[in-house]
Structures are given as structure tokens and as C-alpha cells.
Amino acid sequence: MLREKPLSTLPGLLAVFLIFVLFAAGVAWLVVMTSGENGSPPWLPMLMLLAAGLGVRGLFVVNPNEARAVLLFGSYLGTVKTPGFHWVNPFTMRPRVSLRVRNFESSKLKVNDHDGNPIEIAAVIVWRVVDTAEALFEVEDFKNFVTVQGESALRNLATSYPYDAHVEGETSLRSHTVEIADQLKHEIQERLAKAGVEVMEARISHLAYAPEIASAMLQRQQASAVVAARSRIVEGAVGMVEMALDQLAKKGVV
């Protein structure tokens, strides 16, 4: 696997000065030759002008939170991350890679949860490129790779947990948002590590039952709430009776 490595460059202003000197010397030499005062070969000043023109092609700018990967005839030389005006070999290619933090929101995916209930789920993933060599050369398109792998990890997570916890202590998508977000971030990071991408945050942005069962599940939730309320009432009544019996026993009535 290719790993990112820093590349030293020549300061751009110094390169501009040298290019200007080379160009001026070539022009002056041509002027002298055309006046007939110099018998030097004509190709020498032409070569100087050509070198000055090629030198201009080696100038480039790196903006803040941006990187330039430098390639020479298919070989990776290194990455320039220092903002400013730079100069490198004019025959190199310098693809630009943004290091800014990016947001990706998945589409609403329709999947079955751990209990087999169809649900709709979507997530927001906050990410950035941390290794330009891996991002450019280890995957075909790192932006599309983030999209596909993020949605794949979200589908896998949705099938691993139920929408609602029906057993006390069970982890569910709706009630354990922090644990689910951590698990989602960890799984996406494992998938994107080979692409030189760091996942900074991942969280569920939409979670609901599929429309065809939404009304039925709502009735189920309402029934569960009624049962829980009745159980609480019964527990309260039993507690009151127990307290009354304790008080009667202390006073010797019972």
C-alpha cells in the first residue's frame, strides 16, 4: 500500500526570480545575436527561453486545508501540504486533494431490523481525508467509496439491532442512540481505513418504521404503554397494602 510522504519544494518566489533572470538573459542574448555582435550558436538562447517557459509550468499554489500529490511519469514522489507558493519539476502532475471536513448524508434505506420488521434508516457521516496517497491510489474514487461503504455499514448495523427493546437491558436502535452511533462510527472507520479517510462522527439522522407497518407498530407501542401503566398502578397498590400491613403489625393490630 502507498503511504503519504512529505515532499520538499522550491519556494515559488525564488523560482519566479530565477525564471525571470533566465528569460531576460535569453532575450538579451538574442538581441545581441541579431545585431551581429556575437557569433554564438542561435540555439543556446532559444534553449534558455524554452527552459524559462517550462519552468513556469512548475509553479503552483497550495491553499489552506488542501494538499497536492506530486507524480512524475507515474511514480508517486510525495505530497505537499504546506500552504503557499511552490515550485517542483515542471514535468510532474499535481492532483489536488481537499483536506476539509465533509458531510455525507445517506439516502433513506429500507431494511429489516434484527426482529425482521421493515424500517427506514438514514445517517450523517462527518469525514475528511488524512492520507492523500491512499485516497488517490488505493481506491478508484474515494468520494464514491465513502458513500457506498457508509450505506453498507448502515445496513449491516440496522440488521444487527431491533428497532425497539422488548427485553430489559437489550440494545435497540431507538433507545440507545449513543451506543449505536459509536458502533456505526467504528464500523465505517474499519471500512474506510484503506482509503485514507478518517471518520470524525457518525449518527443516525432518520429512523422510523416502514409505512406499511407504521400504524400497526404504533398500536403496539400504545398497548405496551397501557400495559406498563397498569403494571405501575398495580405495583403502587401492592406497595400501599404492604405499608399498611407493616404499620398494623407494628401497632399489634394484626
N, C-alpha and C positions, 0 to 999 in steps of 0.2 A: 504494500500500500504506500502511496505517495503521502508524505507528511510535509506540512508547511515549513519553510525555512526562510529566514530573512535574507534580503539581497541588498548589498551596498550599491549606491548610485552616486553619480557626479552631481554636485549642485547645479541646478538649472541656470542660474545667473552666470556662473563661471563658464558653463558650456556655451551660453549665448555670446559671451565676450570672446571666447576662443573662435567660435564660428564666424563672428564679425571680423576678427583680425584675419582669419584665413580668407574670407571673401574679399576683404579690402586689398589684401596682398595679391590675390589673383587678378583682381580688376586693374590694380596698378601695373602689374607685370604685363597684362595685355595692352594697356595704353602705351607702355614703353616699347613693346614689340611693334605695335602698329606705327609708331613714329620712326622706326628703323634704327633706333639707337642700341638695340640689343639683339644678338644673334642666337638667343636660347631657343630650344625646340618649342614649338607652339603648344604641344600637348601638356607641358608642365603647368601653365596657368589654368588651362582647361580642367586638368585633373584637380587642382586646388578648388576651383569653383564647384566641380562635381562633389568633392568631399564636403564642402560647406553646405551644399544642398541636401546631401544625405544626412549631415549632422543635425539639421533642423528636424528631421523625422524622428530623432531620438529623444526629443523634448516631450515631456508630459507632466500633467498636474495630478496630484492625489488630494482629494478633498477629505475633510474630517469624516470619520466613520466610513472610510472607503479603503479598498485595497486593490492593488494591481498585480496580477500574476504575470511573470515575465517568462516567455517561451522563446527559445532560439532553435529554429529548424526542428521543432517537435520535442525538444528537450526542456524540461522544467528547470529554470535557473533559480527561482526564488520568488518571494512576494515582497512588495513594497507597501508598507502600511503608514509610514511617516507622512503626515500632510505636508504639502509644499510643492515646489517646482524641482523636477528631477530630469536627469539625462542618463540614458542607457544606450546600449548598442542599437543603432537605428534599424538593424535587420530583425529585431525581436518583435514578437506580438505581445500585447499587454491587455488582456481582457480585464474588464472592470467587475469587481465584486463588492456589493454593498454589505457593510457590517452593521447596519442599523437594525434595531429591534423591529420585528414584523409581527403582525397579527394574521392568523388564519382561522376563519370560522367555517366549520364543515357544514355541509347541507344537512337537512333533517333526514336521518337514516331511519328506516323502518326495519326493526329487528325483533327477535323473540328474546325475552329475558330468561333468566335461569329457570323460571317456572313454566316457560312456554307461552307466556302472554305477549301478544304483539304490542310493541311500544314504539314511540318516536323519540329519537335522541339526537342531540347535536352538541358540539363542543367548540370552545375557543382555545386556540393554541398560540402562545407567545413564544417566538423563537428568533434566533439570529445565527449567522454563520461565524464560526470560531476558527475553522481551518479551511483556508481557501483552496489548498491543493486537493483535499478530499472532496470538497463541494464541486469543484470543476472537473476532476478527472476520475473519481471513483464511481460516480453515478451519471446517468445521461442528462438529467435535468433536475437539479436539486430542489427547485421550487415545486415541480410536479411530484417529486419523491416525497416531500413533506406532506403534500395534500393526500396522496394515496396511502402512505403509511399511517398518517394520523387518523384517517377514516377507518382503516383496517384495525388499528388498535382500539378505536372506539367501539367498533362492532364486537370485537373479542371481549372487551370489558362488559358490554351490555349483556352478553350471553352468560357471563360468569356470576352475575348477581341478580337477585329478584328485584322487581320494582319496589315492592313493599315488604317489610319484615313481618312474617306471620308467626315467627318464633322469637321469644325474648332473647336478646343478645345477638340476633342474626344481622349481618351487614346487608344493607339494601341500598339501592341507587338513590332513593328519595330521602332517607333519614340520615345517612352517613356521608354527607357531601364532602367533608374534608378528607376522609379516608379514601373515598372514590377518586377525588381529584389527585391525591398523591399517587395512587395506583396508576391512574391514567398517565400522569406525567412520567412515571418510571418506565412504563411500557413503551410509550412513544420515544423516550430518550434511547432506549435499547435499540429500537428500530432505526433511529436516525443517526446513531453514533458513527456509522460508516460513511455518512455524507458530510461530516464536519459541521454538524448543526447542534447547537445547544438549546434544549427546551427549557425556557425560563418559567413557564406557567402553563397549566392545562386544567380546564374546568368545564363542567357541563353547563351549557347555556340554554338548553331546552330539553325538557323531559316530560312526557305525557303518554298516557295510553293511546293506542291507535283508535281512530274514530269509531270503528266497528264494535269495539268493546268498551268504549269510554263510559257510556251510560250504565252498563251492567256493573262495571268496576266501581262507579260512583255509588250505586245502590249497595254494593258490598261494603264499601268504606262506611257508608251511613249506618248499615246494620251492625258493623263492628263497633262503631262509636256508641250505638244504643246499648249493645251488649256490655261494653266496657263501663258505660254509665250505670247500668243496672247492677253490675258486679260491685261497683264502688258504693252504691246505695246499700246493697246487702252487707258489704263489709262494714259500713258505718253503723248499720242497725245491730249487727252482731257485736261490734265493739261497745255500743251503748249498753247492750244487755250484759256483757261481761263486766263492764264497770259497775252496773247496778248490783249484780250478784256479789262482786267483791266488797262493795260498800255494806250490803246487807250482812255478809259473812263477818265483816269486822265488827259490826254492831250486835252480832249474836242473834239477829232476826232469823237467819237461815242456818 
